[in-house]
C-alpha cells in the first residue's frame, strides 16, 4: 500500500489542528499557510474528514475547523481511511476456504495480502494525533 497524497495531506492538516487546538477553530487558509498545503485541495480533504466525523466546522467570523474528538482518540488509520477508503495491500479479494482455489498459488497469496493489510492497519492504528503532537514537540522520539 502506498499512502496517497490525500492521506498525507489529511494527516498533516489534522496534526496542525492538534498543535493549535487551544486557539479555537482554524481557517483553511491558516492551515494551508502553516502546512504549505494547497488550499483548494485542502478544502476537499477537510470536507471528507468532516463527513467521516474526524473534524467539525464552525461557520461565520472566527470560524473554521476543529478536531471532532481528542487527539488521543484519532489514529492515522482513521485519517487515511477517511480520505482514501479501506486500508489494504490491494484489491485481490479473500482467500477461498477449504482449499477451493481456482489457480495455483492463489489462496496462499490472497492470505498473505490479507495479512499485509491487517499489519498496515495495526501500524497506522498504533499512532494517534497525540503521539504525532508529542513527536513534533520533542516529548517523544520519532520511529526509526
N, C-alpha and C positions, 0 to 999 in steps of 0.2 A: 504494500500500500504506500502510496505517496500522499502526504498531507498536501492538499491543494492550497493555492494562494488564498482562497476564501477561508480555509481553516486557519492558516497562519495569520491573516489579517484579523479575523474574528478573535483569535487568542490575544493578539497584540492590543486590539481595541478594548477588550474586557480587562486586560491587565491594567491598561491606562485608567479605566473606570475604577478598578480596585485601588490603585495607588492614590487616586484623587477623590475617593468617595466621601470624605468628610466635607468637601466643598459643595455638596448637593449635586443637582443634575448638571450634566456636562453636554454642551452642544456638539453636534457632529463636527463643526468647524474646529472647535478646540481639540477634540480627539484627533482629528486629521493633522492638525499642526503639531501636536505633541508626538505623534507616532510616525509622521511622514507618510501616511497612507493617503491615497487619492479620495477626496471627499465624496464624489458621486458613487464610487464603488462601495465605500464605507457605509453610505446611507442604505444601500441594498442589503448589506451584510447585517446591519443593526436591525433592519426590519425583519429579517429571517430570525435573528436572535430573539427579537420581541415575540414573534409568532411561536417560538419554542419555549417562551416563558423564562428566558435567561436574563433579559433586561426588561425594563419598563420605561415608558416615556412620560414626560410631563410637558404639556403644551404651554405656550404663552411666554411672556417675558420671564427670563430666568429659567426657562425650560430646558429640556434636553433629555439625556438618557441616564438611568441609574441601574445598578445591578438589582435584579428581582429577588435575589437571595444573598446570603452572606458568602464571602469569597471561599470560606471553608466548605461550602456546600456545592460549589460549581467545579466540575472536573474538566480537564482537557477533552476527555472522551465526549462529554455532553456538548461542549462547544463545537468540536469538529463534527459530530453527528448532526447538530442543529443546522449547519450550513452545507455539509457535504453528504448527508444521509448516513446510512449504516456503515460502521467501520468494519471492513472486511478486506481480505487479501485479494479478492477477485470475485467475479460473479460466475462461479463454477457449479453451483448447486450443492446439494447434500449427497453424502455417500449412500449407496444403496445398502439395505440391510440383508443379512443372511447370505452375503457373498454373491448377490444377484447383480454383478457388474456386467455392463454391456460390452466393455472393451478392456483389453489387457492393461492393468495398472491403474485404471480409472478410479476405483474405490480407494486405493492407497493414497493417491494424490489428492483426491477430494477430502479425505480425512486430514491430511497434512495441511491443506489450505485452510480448513476449518480451525485447526489448532493454531495456525499462524494468526488468523483473525481474532481468536479468543485472547491470545497473548498480547496482540496490539491493543485491544480494548483494555486489558488488565493494566498495561503500562500507562496508557492515557488516563485511565481511572485513578491511577496512583498519584497523579499530580492535580492539586486544586489551585484555584487562583490565589489562595492564601499562601501556598507553597511558592508560587511564582513571585508573589509580592515579597516574601521573605528572602528569596534568592536575589531579587533585584535590589533590595535594600541592604544586602550583605549580612542578614541574620542566619543564612543557611547557605551551605556550599551548593554549587551547581552540580548536576550529574556529570560524571566523567565519561 
